[in-house]
């Protein structure tokens, strides 16, 4: 759970609304699991192979959820 928390915090720090907002809701304990998974999948689709530090985090977050 700590690993997932760390990933969500990085998503929030990214400032990218697509993942930052659902990640913040998760951290606040006020989230919809399906919406969060959908947002992470979309982020992975749009940016998951660009070579940035977030690429592996999308996949890992989905595994942990």
KAHU-V752088 format. One record per run of one state. SS is the DSSP state (H for helix, E for strand, - for the rest). FROM is the first residue (numbers start at 1). TO is the last residue. If there is no record, write none. Layout:
ss:from:to
SS:FROM:TO
SS:FROM:TO
//
This chain:
ss:from:to
-:1:1
H:2:14
-:15:16
H:17:28
-:29:32
H:33:47
-:48:54
H:55:64
-:65:65
//
